[in-house]
Amino acid sequence: MRVFSAVLALLIAAVFPAYAQDSAPSLDEYDNVKPGLLMPATPENSSNGQQEAPAQEEIPEVAQQAMTLEDIIAAYQQGKFDLAAKLLLPLAKNGQHQAEELIGIMYRSGQGVPKSSEQALLWLNKAAEASRPLAQHHLASIYYGGEGVLADPVKALMWLHIAILHYPDGPEKKRAIEDRDNVYAQLTRRDKERALDLAHEWLEKKDEGQLLDTQR
């Protein structure tokens, strides 16, 4: 079993290099997030699957209530994961899609919350349905690696197609294209066509089916 896990980890790293690197891509909307946003917790910086944040000053409850989403993201960048998670969850439950995306990533990595594939999938799916490309990219990785779901490279490729269409031009989109090409090279022609069909069906529901025409 250990040998199989090691082989699977190497395969995922080869197909999704973004999740095997020491630094995450910068995202303008996250104000150049520090390394760690895309990374699961590692043995060096985690405990029982939950990443430990640096020592942090207590922020008065009144000040917490006045924090904007940008303030919360800044707290995340500073390693104040417990505080960020506490304030993100109400926003996510209220349908704020960026909060859904980030709390989903935090559940996937165990940052400020217990590591949970179920919760990660719940929040990332909500954000992905709102056309958040980073959430869609994470879902692709989750389905490829089988994190809390059956491994499904066809569904992974579907989400990569969709993420690429929603990413703005930049390093994140380039990395998603590289991931797509790596998965694409492993599938049969029938599976490639199935992934495109699934992506087209998803986009049609959003009245975005025409966006995929250039890839067919």
TAFENNOR-V998673 format. One record per pair of residues at least 12 apart in sequence whose C-alpha atoms are under 7 Angstrom apart, sorted by the first residue. I is the first residue (numbers start at 1). J is the second residue. Records with the same first field share a line. If there is no record, write none. Layout:
# TAFENNOR-V998673
I: J  J
This chain:
# TAFENNOR-V998673
12: 145
15: 179  182  183
16: 179
18: 175
19: 38  39
22: 35
23: 35  36
24: 36  37  38
25: 171  172
30: 73
33: 77
34: 77
39: 109
40: 108  109
41: 109  110
49: 110  115
50: 110  111  112  113  114  115
51: 110  111  112
53: 79  80  81
54: 79
56: 80
72: 84
81: 111  112
82: 112
85: 103  112  113
88: 103
89: 103
97: 127  130
98: 127
100: 123  124  126  127
101: 123  124  127  135
103: 123
104: 119  120  121  123  124
105: 120
107: 119  120
108: 120
117: 147  148
118: 148
124: 139
131: 166
133: 163  166  167
136: 159  160  163
137: 159  160  163
139: 159
140: 156  157  159  160
141: 156
143: 155  156
144: 156
154: 191  195
155: 195
157: 180  183  195
158: 195  196  198  199
160: 176  180
161: 199
162: 199
164: 176  177
200: 212
